[in-house]
Amino acid sequence: MIPQTGGSDASALLDVSPMSRMQISVLFIAVLLAMMDGFDLLGMAYVAPALSHAWGIGKGTLGFLLSTSLIGMALGSLALSPLADVTGRKPMVLSSIGLVVAGSLLSALCHAVPTLAACRVLTGIGIGTMVPLTTTIASEFANTTRRPFAIAATTVGLPAGSIVGALVAAVLLKHVGWPAVFVSGAIAGALLLPVIMLWLPESPSFLIARRPSDALERLNRILLRLGRPAFSELPPGAASKRASYRSLFAPELIGITLRLGAVQILVSTTAYYFISWLPQVIADLGFPASTASLASAVSSVVGMISGLLFGFFAARFGPVRLASIAMIGFGLAIMAFGFAPPVLVMLILAAGACGVFLNGATGIFYATVSASFPPLSRASGIGFVIGIGRVFSISGPALAGWLFSTGLGRGAVSLIFGIAPILAGVLLIATARRPAPMVASEAG
């Protein structure tokens, strides 16, 4: 059974009353951050058709370039996001935005595959650091009732950003050129920096659990914004300075850590095959690059709506059950996309079905992951699960490129990749049925 962190979590300060204006504004910021990630993450996918034509590169090389952002995301999730459990959520958010802006801007200046690959890795590091943080922020600022929906809303910020990115890319590719797509991503990140600096507070859960020297003063400033009385001293909380990753593999958490990681691996590998290759696959069928980007935008639109709907119904039907059903549905939809006739309407319908099930599964699965780890390990736990998925998902676009280069068609490749999320759904159901100890306020 998926364990739940309970009332000892310092976020209980925000649990007991309706969502305040400050909490809503913080969640809105988290959604904006996720949108920036979605905007920049698929930048390479959007420019792939135009870039392959301009540089004369084959599908094998293109598959490598599509994987570079995932390499960076794995590094960011595994190596940098755990620092948010040490230095705080806000400093790492600012750092990750800086990496995204620098990587995107440098990508626009590249003239060769190796330098572009390096810049996309840098961008991916920033995105990989950010994704666990947006989930953590949503979890720690939402009240108990709205928490699953808040995390789902933050998660669908990725496809929402992809929608904006696809629409912007369609215009820029037609009238300016592929470097402008990367420049637009850098501008989006730069615009968010002052918003974060002025309006994003540090998490109360982090302040009470980590207890820095100015924790009481910062916590009371947050309480003032909530219209609540100030504390004369910090509430009780764990003050462990232990490395966060160590607790993930303590006896209380190791089983859930590994099982959730396995589910993420299976889903992510297929997800990044789909989102990375969708524009190129449609372009290969004879449609222009701008049309391929619009098809990707449609998939993201329906995915965003479904993510919110799945999050809304999670409390009623159970997040694990819904996530399992959505993962199995995603696998079947990928297979359907592979065998859809080369008619634009049919391809868009199949791609839309993939978006519905993928984003429906992602938001409520991340809510489950967030609830499975205590405060001082939350960013590390989310970062590990997402990061380990990224490590293996790097193979998705690259493997697809190799399979295409061997002569396999869209149907065969999609059939192969569709098996993984079906297995993930079955594993998640089995995980939910296993007994597990309740997680204490700080494992180990």
C-alpha positions as CSV (number, residue, x, y, z in Angstrom):
1,M,0.0,0.0,0.0
2,I,1.2,3.5,-0.7
3,P,2.1,5.2,2.6
4,Q,0.9,8.6,3.5
5,T,2.7,11.3,5.5
6,G,0.4,12.5,8.1
7,G,-0.2,15.3,10.6
8,S,3.4,15.6,11.7
9,D,4.1,17.2,8.4
10,A,4.8,20.9,9.0
11,S,2.5,21.8,6.1
12,A,-0.3,21.0,8.5
13,L,-0.1,24.8,9.2
14,L,-1.8,25.2,5.9
15,D,-4.1,22.2,6.0
16,V,-6.9,23.2,8.2
17,S,-8.5,26.2,6.5
18,P,-9.7,27.1,3.0
19,M,-7.1,28.1,0.5
20,S,-5.9,31.7,1.1
21,R,-5.0,34.3,-1.5
22,M,-1.3,33.7,-0.7
23,Q,-1.6,29.9,-1.2
24,I,-3.5,30.4,-4.5
25,S,-0.9,32.8,-5.7
26,V,2.0,30.4,-4.9
27,L,0.2,27.6,-6.7
28,F,-0.3,29.9,-9.7
29,I,3.5,30.6,-9.6
30,A,4.1,26.8,-9.5
31,V,1.9,26.4,-12.6
32,L,3.8,29.2,-14.4
33,L,7.1,27.4,-13.6
34,A,5.8,24.2,-15.0
35,M,4.6,26.0,-18.1
36,M,8.1,27.3,-18.6
37,D,9.5,23.8,-18.3
38,G,7.0,22.6,-20.9
39,F,7.8,25.5,-23.2
40,D,11.6,24.7,-23.1
41,L,11.5,21.0,-22.8
42,L,10.0,20.4,-26.3
43,G,12.0,23.2,-28.0
44,M,14.2,20.5,-29.6
45,A,11.2,18.5,-30.8
46,Y,9.6,21.6,-32.3
47,V,12.7,22.6,-34.3
48,A,13.6,19.0,-35.3
49,P,12.0,18.9,-38.7
50,A,13.4,22.3,-39.7
51,L,16.8,21.6,-38.2
52,S,17.2,18.2,-39.8
53,H,16.5,19.8,-43.2
54,A,18.8,22.8,-42.6
55,W,21.7,20.7,-41.3
56,G,21.1,17.6,-43.3
57,I,21.2,15.2,-40.3
58,G,19.7,11.7,-40.2
59,K,17.2,10.2,-37.8
60,G,19.9,8.5,-35.7
61,T,21.6,11.9,-35.0
62,L,18.2,13.5,-34.6
63,G,17.2,10.9,-32.0
64,F,20.4,11.7,-30.1
65,L,19.6,15.4,-30.1
66,L,16.1,14.7,-28.9
67,S,17.6,12.7,-26.0
68,T,20.0,15.4,-24.8
69,S,17.5,17.4,-22.8
70,L,16.5,14.2,-21.0
71,I,20.1,13.5,-20.1
72,G,20.2,17.0,-18.5
73,M,16.8,16.4,-16.8
74,A,18.1,13.2,-15.2
75,L,21.2,15.1,-13.9
76,G,19.1,17.9,-12.6
77,S,16.5,15.7,-10.9
78,L,19.0,13.4,-9.3
79,A,21.9,15.7,-8.5
80,L,20.5,19.2,-8.0
81,S,16.8,18.9,-6.9
82,P,17.8,17.2,-3.5
83,L,19.6,20.4,-2.6
84,A,16.2,22.0,-2.1
85,D,16.0,19.8,1.0
86,V,19.1,21.6,2.3
87,T,19.2,25.1,0.9
88,G,15.4,25.6,0.5
89,R,12.9,25.5,-2.3
90,K,13.2,29.1,-3.4
91,P,17.0,29.3,-4.0
92,M,16.9,26.2,-6.1
93,V,13.9,27.5,-8.2
94,L,16.0,30.6,-9.0
95,S,19.0,28.6,-9.9
96,S,17.1,26.3,-12.1
97,I,15.5,29.2,-14.0
98,G,19.0,30.6,-14.6
99,L,20.2,27.3,-16.1
100,V,17.1,27.1,-18.4
101,V,17.6,30.7,-19.6
102,A,21.3,30.2,-20.3
103,G,20.9,26.9,-22.0
104,S,18.0,28.1,-24.3
105,L,19.8,31.3,-25.3
106,L,23.1,29.4,-26.1
107,S,21.1,26.8,-28.1
108,A,20.0,29.5,-30.5
109,L,23.7,30.4,-31.2
110,C,24.8,26.8,-32.1
111,H,26.0,25.8,-35.6
112,A,27.0,22.2,-35.0
113,V,25.5,19.0,-33.4
114,P,28.0,18.7,-30.5
115,T,27.6,22.2,-29.2
116,L,23.8,22.1,-29.6
117,A,23.7,18.8,-27.7
118,A,25.7,20.4,-24.8
119,C,23.4,23.4,-24.7
120,R,20.3,21.2,-24.6
121,V,21.9,19.2,-21.7
122,L,22.4,22.4,-19.8
123,T,18.7,23.4,-20.5
124,G,17.6,19.9,-19.4
125,I,19.5,20.3,-16.1
126,G,17.5,23.4,-15.3
127,I,14.2,21.7,-16.2
128,G,15.1,18.5,-14.3
129,T,15.8,20.5,-11.2
130,M,12.6,22.5,-11.5
131,V,10.0,19.6,-12.1
132,P,10.4,18.1,-8.6
133,L,10.3,21.6,-7.0
134,T,7.0,22.5,-8.6
135,T,5.4,19.3,-7.3
136,T,6.9,19.9,-3.9
137,I,5.7,23.5,-3.7
138,A,2.2,22.5,-4.8
139,S,2.2,19.8,-2.1
140,E,3.4,22.0,0.7
141,F,1.3,25.1,0.1
142,A,-2.1,23.4,-0.8
143,N,-4.5,22.4,2.0
144,T,-5.3,18.7,2.4
145,T,-8.6,18.8,0.4
146,R,-7.1,20.5,-2.6
147,R,-3.6,18.9,-2.6
148,P,-4.2,16.2,-5.2
149,F,-5.9,18.7,-7.6
150,A,-3.1,21.3,-6.9
151,I,-0.4,18.8,-7.9
152,A,-2.4,17.8,-10.9
153,A,-2.8,21.4,-11.9
154,T,0.9,22.0,-11.6
155,T,1.7,18.9,-13.6
156,V,-0.6,20.0,-16.4
157,G,1.4,23.2,-16.6
158,L,3.9,21.2,-18.6
159,P,1.4,20.5,-21.5
160,A,0.0,24.0,-21.1
161,G,3.5,25.3,-21.7
162,S,3.9,22.9,-24.6
163,I,0.7,24.3,-26.1
164,V,2.1,27.8,-25.9
165,G,5.5,26.6,-27.2
166,A,4.0,24.7,-30.1
167,L,1.9,27.7,-31.2
168,V,4.9,30.1,-30.9
169,A,7.1,27.6,-32.7
170,A,4.6,27.3,-35.5
171,V,4.8,31.0,-36.1
172,L,8.5,31.4,-35.6
173,L,9.4,28.4,-37.8
174,K,7.3,29.8,-40.6
175,H,8.5,33.5,-40.5
176,V,11.8,33.6,-38.6
177,G,13.7,30.3,-38.2
178,W,14.5,27.6,-35.7
179,P,17.0,29.7,-33.5
180,A,14.1,32.0,-32.6
181,V,12.3,29.1,-30.9
182,F,15.1,28.8,-28.4
183,V,15.3,32.5,-27.9
184,S,11.6,32.7,-27.0
185,G,12.2,30.0,-24.3
186,A,15.0,32.1,-22.8
187,I,12.8,35.2,-22.7
188,A,10.0,33.3,-21.0
189,G,12.4,32.2,-18.2
190,A,13.9,35.6,-17.8
191,L,10.4,37.1,-17.3
192,L,9.7,34.7,-14.4
193,L,12.8,35.6,-12.4
194,P,11.4,38.8,-10.8
195,V,8.1,37.1,-10.1
196,I,9.9,34.4,-8.1
197,M,12.1,36.8,-6.3
198,L,9.2,39.0,-5.2
199,W,6.2,36.7,-4.6
200,L,7.4,33.1,-3.9
201,P,7.9,32.5,-0.1
202,E,9.9,29.7,1.3
203,S,8.0,26.6,2.3
204,P,6.8,26.4,5.9
205,S,7.5,22.7,5.9
206,F,11.1,23.3,4.9
207,L,11.6,26.1,7.5
208,I,10.3,24.0,10.4
209,A,11.9,20.8,9.3
210,R,15.4,22.2,8.4
211,R,15.3,25.1,11.0
212,P,17.7,27.6,9.5
213,S,18.8,30.4,11.8
214,D,16.2,32.9,10.5
215,A,13.4,30.3,10.3
216,L,11.1,31.9,12.9
217,E,11.3,35.3,11.3
218,R,10.6,33.9,7.8
219,L,7.8,31.7,9.0
220,N,6.1,34.6,10.8
221,R,6.2,36.7,7.6
222,I,4.3,33.9,5.9
223,L,1.8,33.7,8.7
224,L,1.3,37.5,8.4
225,R,0.4,37.1,4.7
226,L,-2.1,34.3,5.8
227,G,-3.6,36.6,8.4
228,R,-2.6,34.3,11.3
229,P,-0.9,35.0,14.6
230,A,2.9,34.9,14.7
231,F,4.8,32.2,16.6
232,S,7.0,33.0,19.6
233,E,9.1,30.0,18.8
234,L,9.3,27.4,16.1
235,P,6.8,24.5,16.3
236,P,8.2,21.1,16.9
237,G,9.9,19.5,13.9
238,A,12.7,17.3,12.8
239,A,16.0,19.2,12.6
240,S,18.0,16.4,10.9
241,K,21.0,17.5,8.8
242,R,21.4,14.0,7.3
243,A,21.8,13.6,3.6
244,S,18.3,13.4,2.1
245,Y,19.0,10.5,-0.2
246,R,20.0,8.3,2.7
247,S,16.5,8.3,4.1
248,L,15.0,7.2,0.8
249,F,16.7,3.8,1.2
250,A,16.0,3.4,4.9
251,P,13.9,0.3,5.7
252,E,10.8,2.4,6.0
253,L,11.0,3.8,2.5
254,I,13.2,1.6,0.3
255,G,10.4,-0.6,-1.0
256,I,8.1,2.3,-2.0
257,T,11.1,4.3,-3.4
258,L,12.1,1.4,-5.7
259,R,8.5,0.5,-6.8
260,L,7.6,4.1,-7.6
261,G,10.8,4.5,-9.5
262,A,10.1,1.4,-11.6
263,V,6.7,2.7,-12.5
264,Q,8.2,6.0,-13.5
265,I,10.8,4.4,-15.7
266,L,8.2,2.4,-17.7
267,V,5.9,5.4,-18.3
268,S,8.7,8.0,-19.0
269,T,10.4,5.9,-21.6
270,T,7.3,5.7,-23.7
271,A,6.2,9.3,-22.9
272,Y,9.4,10.8,-24.2
273,Y,9.3,8.6,-27.3
274,F,5.8,10.1,-28.0
275,I,6.4,13.7,-27.2
276,S,9.8,13.9,-28.8
277,W,9.0,12.1,-32.0
278,L,5.4,13.2,-32.6
279,P,6.2,16.3,-34.7
280,Q,8.8,14.4,-36.8
281,V,6.5,11.3,-37.3
282,I,3.7,13.6,-38.6
283,A,6.2,15.5,-40.8
284,D,7.5,12.2,-42.3
285,L,4.0,11.5,-43.5
286,G,4.1,14.6,-45.7
287,F,2.7,17.3,-43.5
288,P,4.6,20.6,-43.0
289,A,6.6,21.3,-39.9
290,S,4.1,23.9,-38.7
291,T,1.3,21.4,-39.0
292,A,3.3,18.9,-37.0
293,S,3.7,21.5,-34.2
294,L,0.0,22.2,-34.2
295,A,-0.7,18.5,-33.8
296,S,1.5,18.4,-30.8
297,A,-0.4,21.4,-29.4
298,V,-3.7,19.6,-29.8
299,S,-2.3,16.6,-27.9
300,S,-1.2,19.0,-25.1
301,V,-4.5,20.8,-24.9
302,V,-6.6,17.6,-24.4
303,G,-3.8,16.4,-22.0
304,M,-4.1,19.5,-19.9
305,I,-7.9,19.2,-19.6
306,S,-7.7,15.5,-18.7
307,G,-5.0,16.1,-16.1
308,L,-7.3,18.5,-14.3
309,L,-10.2,16.2,-14.5
310,F,-8.2,13.2,-13.2
311,G,-7.0,15.4,-10.4
312,F,-10.5,16.5,-9.5
313,F,-11.8,12.9,-9.4
314,A,-8.8,11.5,-7.6
315,A,-10.2,12.0,-4.1
316,R,-13.4,10.2,-5.0
317,F,-12.1,7.2,-6.9
318,G,-8.5,6.9,-5.5
319,P,-5.4,8.3,-7.1
320,V,-3.6,4.9,-7.5
321,R,-6.5,3.2,-9.2
322,L,-7.0,6.1,-11.6
323,A,-3.3,6.4,-12.3
324,S,-3.1,2.7,-13.1
325,I,-6.1,2.9,-15.5
326,A,-4.6,5.9,-17.2
327,M,-1.2,4.2,-17.7
328,I,-2.8,1.2,-19.3
329,G,-4.9,3.5,-21.5
330,F,-1.8,5.4,-22.5
331,G,-0.1,2.2,-23.7
332,L,-3.1,1.2,-25.8
333,A,-3.4,4.8,-27.2
334,I,0.3,4.7,-28.3
335,M,-0.4,1.5,-30.2
336,A,-3.5,3.1,-31.8
337,F,-1.4,6.1,-32.8
338,G,1.1,3.8,-34.5
339,F,-1.6,2.1,-36.7
340,A,-3.7,5.2,-37.4
341,P,-4.1,5.9,-41.1
342,P,-2.0,8.8,-42.5
343,V,-5.0,11.2,-42.3
344,L,-4.4,14.3,-40.3
345,V,-7.7,14.1,-38.4
346,M,-7.1,10.5,-37.4
347,L,-3.5,11.2,-36.4
348,I,-4.7,14.1,-34.2
349,L,-7.4,12.0,-32.6
350,A,-4.9,9.3,-31.8
351,A,-2.4,11.8,-30.5
352,G,-5.1,13.4,-28.4
353,A,-6.0,10.1,-26.8
354,C,-2.3,9.6,-25.9
355,G,-2.3,13.1,-24.3
356,V,-5.5,12.3,-22.3
357,F,-4.1,9.2,-20.7
358,L,-0.5,10.4,-20.3
359,N,-1.4,13.6,-18.5
360,G,-4.2,12.0,-16.5
361,A,-1.7,9.5,-15.1
362,T,1.1,11.9,-14.5
363,G,-0.6,14.4,-12.2
364,I,-2.2,11.9,-9.8
365,F,0.9,9.7,-9.8
366,Y,3.0,12.7,-8.7
367,A,0.5,13.4,-6.0
368,T,1.0,9.8,-4.8
369,V,4.8,10.2,-4.9
370,S,4.6,13.4,-2.9
371,A,2.4,11.9,-0.2
372,S,4.9,9.0,0.1
373,F,7.8,11.0,1.5
374,P,8.3,13.1,4.6
375,P,9.3,16.8,4.5
376,L,13.1,16.6,4.7
377,S,13.1,13.9,2.0
378,R,10.2,15.2,-0.2
379,A,12.2,17.1,-2.8
380,S,14.8,14.3,-2.8
381,G,12.1,11.6,-3.1
382,I,10.3,13.3,-5.9
383,G,13.6,14.1,-7.6
384,F,14.8,10.5,-7.3
385,V,11.6,9.0,-8.8
386,I,11.5,11.6,-11.6
387,G,15.2,11.5,-12.1
388,I,15.5,7.7,-12.3
389,G,12.7,7.8,-14.8
390,R,14.7,10.4,-16.8
391,V,17.8,8.3,-16.8
392,F,16.0,5.4,-18.5
393,S,13.7,7.6,-20.6
394,I,16.8,9.0,-22.3
395,S,16.8,5.7,-24.2
396,G,13.2,6.4,-25.5
397,P,13.9,9.0,-28.3
398,A,17.3,7.5,-29.1
399,L,15.9,3.9,-29.3
400,A,13.1,5.1,-31.5
401,G,15.6,6.8,-33.8
402,W,17.6,3.5,-34.0
403,L,14.4,1.5,-34.7
404,F,13.3,3.8,-37.4
405,S,16.8,3.8,-39.0
406,T,16.6,-0.1,-39.2
407,G,13.5,0.2,-41.3
408,L,10.8,-0.3,-38.8
409,G,7.7,1.8,-39.4
410,R,5.5,3.9,-37.1
411,G,3.2,1.0,-36.2
412,A,6.0,-1.5,-35.1
413,V,7.9,1.1,-33.1
414,S,4.7,2.3,-31.4
415,L,3.7,-1.3,-30.6
416,I,7.0,-1.9,-28.9
417,F,6.8,1.3,-26.8
418,G,3.1,0.8,-25.9
419,I,3.9,-2.3,-23.8
420,A,5.9,-0.4,-21.1
421,P,3.0,1.8,-19.7
422,I,0.7,-1.2,-19.6
423,L,3.2,-3.0,-17.4
424,A,3.5,0.2,-15.3
425,G,-0.2,0.3,-14.6
426,V,-0.2,-3.4,-13.6
427,L,2.8,-2.8,-11.3
428,L,1.2,0.3,-9.6
429,I,-2.0,-1.7,-8.9
430,A,0.2,-4.5,-7.3
431,T,2.1,-1.9,-5.3
432,A,-1.1,-0.4,-3.9
433,R,-2.2,-3.9,-2.7
434,R,1.1,-4.5,-0.7
435,P,1.1,-3.7,3.0
436,A,3.5,-1.0,3.9
437,P,4.4,0.7,7.2
438,M,3.2,4.2,7.8
439,V,5.9,6.8,7.1
440,A,7.0,8.7,10.2
441,S,7.7,12.4,10.1
442,E,11.2,11.6,9.1
443,A,12.2,8.2,7.9
444,G,15.0,6.4,9.6
